[in-house]
């Protein structure tokens, strides 16, 4: 297995460990709280802003 194949395999393994099964997938994480939102598929501006707003709220 060459380096490119190994890098791809590593990416796939990382995605599987995080339950990411679709592309594109975007994970937005709040580093202060540890909460995250996973968006599968193409996310438009409204969806991105809503996800960020949700993470910024106190729960």
Phi and psi restraints in degrees (range 20) as a CNS / XPLOR table:
assign (resid 1 and name C) (resid 2 and name N)
       (resid 2 and name CA) (resid 2 and name C) 1.0 -84.0 20.0 2
assign (resid 2 and name N) (resid 2 and name CA)
       (resid 2 and name C) (resid 3 and name N) 1.0 175.7 20.0 2
assign (resid 2 and name C) (resid 3 and name N)
       (resid 3 and name CA) (resid 3 and name C) 1.0 -59.9 20.0 2
assign (resid 3 and name N) (resid 3 and name CA)
       (resid 3 and name C) (resid 4 and name N) 1.0 -43.9 20.0 2
assign (resid 3 and name C) (resid 4 and name N)
       (resid 4 and name CA) (resid 4 and name C) 1.0 -60.2 20.0 2
assign (resid 4 and name N) (resid 4 and name CA)
       (resid 4 and name C) (resid 5 and name N) 1.0 -45.4 20.0 2
assign (resid 4 and name C) (resid 5 and name N)
       (resid 5 and name CA) (resid 5 and name C) 1.0 -61.5 20.0 2
assign (resid 5 and name N) (resid 5 and name CA)
       (resid 5 and name C) (resid 6 and name N) 1.0 -40.4 20.0 2
assign (resid 5 and name C) (resid 6 and name N)
       (resid 6 and name CA) (resid 6 and name C) 1.0 -65.8 20.0 2
assign (resid 6 and name N) (resid 6 and name CA)
       (resid 6 and name C) (resid 7 and name N) 1.0 -40.8 20.0 2
assign (resid 6 and name C) (resid 7 and name N)
       (resid 7 and name CA) (resid 7 and name C) 1.0 -63.7 20.0 2
assign (resid 7 and name N) (resid 7 and name CA)
       (resid 7 and name C) (resid 8 and name N) 1.0 -41.2 20.0 2
assign (resid 7 and name C) (resid 8 and name N)
       (resid 8 and name CA) (resid 8 and name C) 1.0 -64.1 20.0 2
assign (resid 8 and name N) (resid 8 and name CA)
       (resid 8 and name C) (resid 9 and name N) 1.0 -44.3 20.0 2
assign (resid 8 and name C) (resid 9 and name N)
       (resid 9 and name CA) (resid 9 and name C) 1.0 -60.7 20.0 2
assign (resid 9 and name N) (resid 9 and name CA)
       (resid 9 and name C) (resid 10 and name N) 1.0 -41.4 20.0 2
assign (resid 9 and name C) (resid 10 and name N)
       (resid 10 and name CA) (resid 10 and name C) 1.0 -62.4 20.0 2
assign (resid 10 and name N) (resid 10 and name CA)
       (resid 10 and name C) (resid 11 and name N) 1.0 -43.4 20.0 2
assign (resid 10 and name C) (resid 11 and name N)
       (resid 11 and name CA) (resid 11 and name C) 1.0 -61.3 20.0 2
assign (resid 11 and name N) (resid 11 and name CA)
       (resid 11 and name C) (resid 12 and name N) 1.0 -43.9 20.0 2
assign (resid 11 and name C) (resid 12 and name N)
       (resid 12 and name CA) (resid 12 and name C) 1.0 -63.4 20.0 2
assign (resid 12 and name N) (resid 12 and name CA)
       (resid 12 and name C) (resid 13 and name N) 1.0 -45.2 20.0 2
assign (resid 12 and name C) (resid 13 and name N)
       (resid 13 and name CA) (resid 13 and name C) 1.0 -61.6 20.0 2
assign (resid 13 and name N) (resid 13 and name CA)
       (resid 13 and name C) (resid 14 and name N) 1.0 -41.2 20.0 2
assign (resid 13 and name C) (resid 14 and name N)
       (resid 14 and name CA) (resid 14 and name C) 1.0 -63.4 20.0 2
assign (resid 14 and name N) (resid 14 and name CA)
       (resid 14 and name C) (resid 15 and name N) 1.0 -45.1 20.0 2
assign (resid 14 and name C) (resid 15 and name N)
       (resid 15 and name CA) (resid 15 and name C) 1.0 -61.2 20.0 2
assign (resid 15 and name N) (resid 15 and name CA)
       (resid 15 and name C) (resid 16 and name N) 1.0 -45.4 20.0 2
assign (resid 15 and name C) (resid 16 and name N)
       (resid 16 and name CA) (resid 16 and name C) 1.0 -61.3 20.0 2
assign (resid 16 and name N) (resid 16 and name CA)
       (resid 16 and name C) (resid 17 and name N) 1.0 -39.5 20.0 2
assign (resid 16 and name C) (resid 17 and name N)
       (resid 17 and name CA) (resid 17 and name C) 1.0 -66.1 20.0 2
assign (resid 17 and name N) (resid 17 and name CA)
       (resid 17 and name C) (resid 18 and name N) 1.0 -20.6 20.0 2
assign (resid 17 and name C) (resid 18 and name N)
       (resid 18 and name CA) (resid 18 and name C) 1.0 -104.2 20.0 2
assign (resid 18 and name N) (resid 18 and name CA)
       (resid 18 and name C) (resid 19 and name N) 1.0 13.3 20.0 2
assign (resid 18 and name C) (resid 19 and name N)
       (resid 19 and name CA) (resid 19 and name C) 1.0 59.7 20.0 2
assign (resid 19 and name N) (resid 19 and name CA)
       (resid 19 and name C) (resid 20 and name N) 1.0 32.7 20.0 2
assign (resid 19 and name C) (resid 20 and name N)
       (resid 20 and name CA) (resid 20 and name C) 1.0 -92.4 20.0 2
assign (resid 20 and name N) (resid 20 and name CA)
       (resid 20 and name C) (resid 21 and name N) 1.0 118.9 20.0 2
assign (resid 20 and name C) (resid 21 and name N)
       (resid 21 and name CA) (resid 21 and name C) 1.0 -123.3 20.0 2
assign (resid 21 and name N) (resid 21 and name CA)
       (resid 21 and name C) (resid 22 and name N) 1.0 2.0 20.0 2
assign (resid 21 and name C) (resid 22 and name N)
       (resid 22 and name CA) (resid 22 and name C) 1.0 -135.1 20.0 2
assign (resid 22 and name N) (resid 22 and name CA)
       (resid 22 and name C) (resid 23 and name N) 1.0 153.7 20.0 2
assign (resid 22 and name C) (resid 23 and name N)
       (resid 23 and name CA) (resid 23 and name C) 1.0 -125.5 20.0 2
assign (resid 23 and name N) (resid 23 and name CA)
       (resid 23 and name C) (resid 24 and name N) 1.0 138.5 20.0 2
assign (resid 23 and name C) (resid 24 and name N)
       (resid 24 and name CA) (resid 24 and name C) 1.0 -78.7 20.0 2
assign (resid 24 and name N) (resid 24 and name CA)
       (resid 24 and name C) (resid 25 and name N) 1.0 152.2 20.0 2
assign (resid 24 and name C) (resid 25 and name N)
       (resid 25 and name CA) (resid 25 and name C) 1.0 -132.6 20.0 2
assign (resid 25 and name N) (resid 25 and name CA)
       (resid 25 and name C) (resid 26 and name N) 1.0 135.2 20.0 2
assign (resid 25 and name C) (resid 26 and name N)
       (resid 26 and name CA) (resid 26 and name C) 1.0 -121.9 20.0 2
assign (resid 26 and name N) (resid 26 and name CA)
       (resid 26 and name C) (resid 27 and name N) 1.0 128.0 20.0 2
assign (resid 26 and name C) (resid 27 and name N)
       (resid 27 and name CA) (resid 27 and name C) 1.0 -111.3 20.0 2
assign (resid 27 and name N) (resid 27 and name CA)
       (resid 27 and name C) (resid 28 and name N) 1.0 120.6 20.0 2
assign (resid 27 and name C) (resid 28 and name N)
       (resid 28 and name CA) (resid 28 and name C) 1.0 -106.2 20.0 2
assign (resid 28 and name N) (resid 28 and name CA)
       (resid 28 and name C) (resid 29 and name N) 1.0 125.1 20.0 2
assign (resid 28 and name C) (resid 29 and name N)
       (resid 29 and name CA) (resid 29 and name C) 1.0 -123.9 20.0 2
assign (resid 29 and name N) (resid 29 and name CA)
       (resid 29 and name C) (resid 30 and name N) 1.0 136.2 20.0 2
assign (resid 29 and name C) (resid 30 and name N)
       (resid 30 and name CA) (resid 30 and name C) 1.0 -89.7 20.0 2
assign (resid 30 and name N) (resid 30 and name CA)
       (resid 30 and name C) (resid 31 and name N) 1.0 110.4 20.0 2
assign (resid 30 and name C) (resid 31 and name N)
       (resid 31 and name CA) (resid 31 and name C) 1.0 -67.4 20.0 2
assign (resid 31 and name N) (resid 31 and name CA)
       (resid 31 and name C) (resid 32 and name N) 1.0 -23.4 20.0 2
assign (resid 31 and name C) (resid 32 and name N)
       (resid 32 and name CA) (resid 32 and name C) 1.0 -77.1 20.0 2
assign (resid 32 and name N) (resid 32 and name CA)
       (resid 32 and name C) (resid 33 and name N) 1.0 -38.6 20.0 2
assign (resid 32 and name C) (resid 33 and name N)
       (resid 33 and name CA) (resid 33 and name C) 1.0 -102.3 20.0 2
assign (resid 33 and name N) (resid 33 and name CA)
       (resid 33 and name C) (resid 34 and name N) 1.0 -21.2 20.0 2
assign (resid 33 and name C) (resid 34 and name N)
       (resid 34 and name CA) (resid 34 and name C) 1.0 84.7 20.0 2
assign (resid 34 and name N) (resid 34 and name CA)
       (resid 34 and name C) (resid 35 and name N) 1.0 -5.2 20.0 2
assign (resid 34 and name C) (resid 35 and name N)
       (resid 35 and name CA) (resid 35 and name C) 1.0 -71.5 20.0 2
assign (resid 35 and name N) (resid 35 and name CA)
       (resid 35 and name C) (resid 36 and name N) 1.0 151.8 20.0 2
assign (resid 35 and name C) (resid 36 and name N)
       (resid 36 and name CA) (resid 36 and name C) 1.0 -145.6 20.0 2
assign (resid 36 and name N) (resid 36 and name CA)
       (resid 36 and name C) (resid 37 and name N) 1.0 160.9 20.0 2
assign (resid 36 and name C) (resid 37 and name N)
       (resid 37 and name CA) (resid 37 and name C) 1.0 -128.3 20.0 2
assign (resid 37 and name N) (resid 37 and name CA)
       (resid 37 and name C) (resid 38 and name N) 1.0 131.8 20.0 2
assign (resid 37 and name C) (resid 38 and name N)
       (resid 38 and name CA) (resid 38 and name C) 1.0 -106.7 20.0 2
assign (resid 38 and name N) (resid 38 and name CA)
       (resid 38 and name C) (resid 39 and name N) 1.0 123.6 20.0 2
assign (resid 38 and name C) (resid 39 and name N)
       (resid 39 and name CA) (resid 39 and name C) 1.0 -112.5 20.0 2
assign (resid 39 and name N) (resid 39 and name CA)
       (resid 39 and name C) (resid 40 and name N) 1.0 116.0 20.0 2
assign (resid 39 and name C) (resid 40 and name N)
       (resid 40 and name CA) (resid 40 and name C) 1.0 -97.5 20.0 2
assign (resid 40 and name N) (resid 40 and name CA)
       (resid 40 and name C) (resid 41 and name N) 1.0 138.4 20.0 2
assign (resid 40 and name C) (resid 41 and name N)
       (resid 41 and name CA) (resid 41 and name C) 1.0 90.1 20.0 2
assign (resid 41 and name N) (resid 41 and name CA)
       (resid 41 and name C) (resid 42 and name N) 1.0 -174.6 20.0 2
assign (resid 41 and name C) (resid 42 and name N)
       (resid 42 and name CA) (resid 42 and name C) 1.0 -76.2 20.0 2
assign (resid 42 and name N) (resid 42 and name CA)
       (resid 42 and name C) (resid 43 and name N) 1.0 125.0 20.0 2
assign (resid 42 and name C) (resid 43 and name N)
       (resid 43 and name CA) (resid 43 and name C) 1.0 -104.5 20.0 2
assign (resid 43 and name N) (resid 43 and name CA)
       (resid 43 and name C) (resid 44 and name N) 1.0 124.7 20.0 2
assign (resid 43 and name C) (resid 44 and name N)
       (resid 44 and name CA) (resid 44 and name C) 1.0 -83.1 20.0 2
assign (resid 44 and name N) (resid 44 and name CA)
       (resid 44 and name C) (resid 45 and name N) 1.0 177.1 20.0 2
assign (resid 44 and name C) (resid 45 and name N)
       (resid 45 and name CA) (resid 45 and name C) 1.0 -58.4 20.0 2
assign (resid 45 and name N) (resid 45 and name CA)
       (resid 45 and name C) (resid 46 and name N) 1.0 -42.2 20.0 2
assign (resid 45 and name C) (resid 46 and name N)
       (resid 46 and name CA) (resid 46 and name C) 1.0 -63.6 20.0 2
assign (resid 46 and name N) (resid 46 and name CA)
       (resid 46 and name C) (resid 47 and name N) 1.0 -43.2 20.0 2
assign (resid 46 and name C) (resid 47 and name N)
       (resid 47 and name CA) (resid 47 and name C) 1.0 -63.5 20.0 2
assign (resid 47 and name N) (resid 47 and name CA)
       (resid 47 and name C) (resid 48 and name N) 1.0 -44.7 20.0 2
assign (resid 47 and name C) (resid 48 and name N)
       (resid 48 and name CA) (resid 48 and name C) 1.0 -61.4 20.0 2
assign (resid 48 and name N) (resid 48 and name CA)
       (resid 48 and name C) (resid 49 and name N) 1.0 -47.3 20.0 2
assign (resid 48 and name C) (resid 49 and name N)
       (resid 49 and name CA) (resid 49 and name C) 1.0 -64.6 20.0 2
assign (resid 49 and name N) (resid 49 and name CA)
       (resid 49 and name C) (resid 50 and name N) 1.0 -37.9 20.0 2
assign (resid 49 and name C) (resid 50 and name N)
       (resid 50 and name CA) (resid 50 and name C) 1.0 -63.7 20.0 2
assign (resid 50 and name N) (resid 50 and name CA)
       (resid 50 and name C) (resid 51 and name N) 1.0 -41.9 20.0 2
assign (resid 50 and name C) (resid 51 and name N)
       (resid 51 and name CA) (resid 51 and name C) 1.0 -63.9 20.0 2
assign (resid 51 and name N) (resid 51 and name CA)
       (resid 51 and name C) (resid 52 and name N) 1.0 -43.2 20.0 2
assign (resid 51 and name C) (resid 52 and name N)
       (resid 52 and name CA) (resid 52 and name C) 1.0 -65.4 20.0 2
assign (resid 52 and name N) (resid 52 and name CA)
       (resid 52 and name C) (resid 53 and name N) 1.0 -42.9 20.0 2
assign (resid 52 and name C) (resid 53 and name N)
       (resid 53 and name CA) (resid 53 and name C) 1.0 -60.9 20.0 2
assign (resid 53 and name N) (resid 53 and name CA)
       (resid 53 and name C) (resid 54 and name N) 1.0 -42.6 20.0 2
assign (resid 53 and name C) (resid 54 and name N)
       (resid 54 and name CA) (resid 54 and name C) 1.0 -61.2 20.0 2
assign (resid 54 and name N) (resid 54 and name CA)
       (resid 54 and name C) (resid 55 and name N) 1.0 -43.6 20.0 2
assign (resid 54 and name C) (resid 55 and name N)
       (resid 55 and name CA) (resid 55 and name C) 1.0 -65.8 20.0 2
assign (resid 55 and name N) (resid 55 and name CA)
       (resid 55 and name C) (resid 56 and name N) 1.0 -31.9 20.0 2
assign (resid 55 and name C) (resid 56 and name N)
       (resid 56 and name CA) (resid 56 and name C) 1.0 -76.0 20.0 2
assign (resid 56 and name N) (resid 56 and name CA)
       (resid 56 and name C) (resid 57 and name N) 1.0 -19.9 20.0 2
assign (resid 56 and name C) (resid 57 and name N)
       (resid 57 and name CA) (resid 57 and name C) 1.0 -72.3 20.0 2
assign (resid 57 and name N) (resid 57 and name CA)
       (resid 57 and name C) (resid 58 and name N) 1.0 148.4 20.0 2
assign (resid 57 and name C) (resid 58 and name N)
       (resid 58 and name CA) (resid 58 and name C) 1.0 -77.7 20.0 2
assign (resid 58 and name N) (resid 58 and name CA)
       (resid 58 and name C) (resid 59 and name N) 1.0 129.0 20.0 2
